[in-house]
Amino acid sequence: MTTGIGQFCTRDVVTVAPDATVVDACRLMRAHHVGAVVIVEKTPGGDVPLGVLTDRDVAVEVVALGLEPNTLRASELVQRTVTTVREDAGYAETVRLMAVNGVRRMPVVDQAGKLVGIITVDDILRQLAGPLVALSDLVARERHFEQATRR
């Protein structure tokens, strides 16, 4: 059985409606200790991701320009089509999509395009760290095996 990225994504996603204000979105980020919220359209079958609003978006597009965050809607800051990845996609495909689209956070969707989670660069690095540590320990294990067998 092949493991998809859905197994490693965060399933408890902080979401906002497109008409939520930037202040509302920022309050959710603060309350949940996250750096982004997913803007979603609520449908009977589940939430459909429309965009991702990050703390950096707010800093660069609102605060730095002196705009009023109480009057701006979260959806107004989304400047491009949301990049999503299917939950059955592998690491390589997920990393490729992130790199090609220049995103550090990506909504994870099911086959119907409904939100099931979010994957971040940090999540991927955490999953890759284990095998990399095992590889780095290989030399020491090899040396130990050699010493035990060649007395």
N, C-alpha and C positions, 0 to 999 in steps of 0.2 A: 504494500500500500504506500503510495506517495504522500508525503506530508505537504500540505499547502500552507501558505503564509497565514491563513485564517487561524491556524493552531497557535500562532505566536503573537497575534495582534491583541491589542487591548479591546475588550468587548464592551466595557463601560465607557461609552463615548459621550462627551459633553456636547450637546447640540443646541442650536438656536433656530428660530424661525427666521425667514428672510427679512421680515419687517421688525425684528428686534433691533433696538438701538445699539450703537457701539458701546455705550455705557452698560447696558444689560449684558452684552457679550463679555465685557471685561469683568463685570461682577461675577459672572459664572466662572471665568478663568481663575479669578482670585479664590472663590469659594472652593473650587475643585483642585486648585494647585496645578493647573495645566497651562501650557503656553499657546493653546489654540482651541477653537470650537469649530465644529462642523455645522455649516448652515444647511438645513434640510427642509424639504417639502414633505409634510405629513400626508401619507396616503393610507387607504385602508389596508394595503398589503405590507406596509412598513415605511420607514423613512427613506427618501431618495436624496442622496447628497448633491448639493448645488455648488458648494464651495467650502473653502477652509479659511477662517479668519484667524490670523496669528497676532500675538502681542507685538511682533515686529511691524506688521501691517498697520496697527494702531499707532505705534510710535512714529513711523515714517510718513504715513498718509494722513494722519489726523493731528497728532500733537505737534509734529515738526512744522506743519503748515498753519497751525493756529485755528483749525476748524473746530466746530462745536460738536462734540461726541454725543450730546443728548438729542441732536436733530438728525444725525446721520444714521441710516439703517445699515445693519451688518452686510446686507447684500450689495450695498453701494460700493463697498470696498473690494469686492471680488472682481478682479480685473482679467481673469482668464477662465476658460472652461476647467472645471474640476477634473483632476487626474485621479482615477480610481484603479484599484487592482482587485481582481476576483479572488475570493478566499481560497480557491484551489490552485492559484499560481504559486510557483516555487520562488526560492530566494533570488535566483538569477534574474528571472523576469521582473520581480519586484524592484530589485536594485537597478535594473535597466530602465524601468519606467521612472523611477525617482531621478536618476541621472539625466535622462533625456529631457525630462520636464522641469528639472531644477527644483525639486520639492523635497523637503525633509520629512513631511508628514503626508500620509495618503489614506483616504478612506478605503476600507476593505468592504466589498459588496458581494452579495450572493449572485447566483445565475440570473436572477430577475433584476439586478441592479439596486437592490435594497441594502441599506447600511447594516453591516454586521460588526464592524470594528474600525480601528484605525491602527496603522503601522507607522512607526517612526524609524529614523536612522538609528536612534539609540536602541530600539527594540532589536533591530537586525544585528547591530554590533554586539549586543548582549548574547544573542544566540550563536554568533560566530566565534565569540571569545573562547568558549569551551573547547571546540575542536582545535583552535590555534594553540591553546595552552597544552593540550595533549601532544600536538606536534612538537612544541618546544621542549617538552619533557622526553621526547623520543631518544635524544642523544644520551641522556643520563641513564635511561632504562636500558639502552643498548650496551652501554659501558658496564652497568651492573650485571646484566646477563652474561656478557663476555667474561667478566671476572669470576662469576660463579661457575661457569662451564669450563674454563681453561686454567685450572689450578695446577 
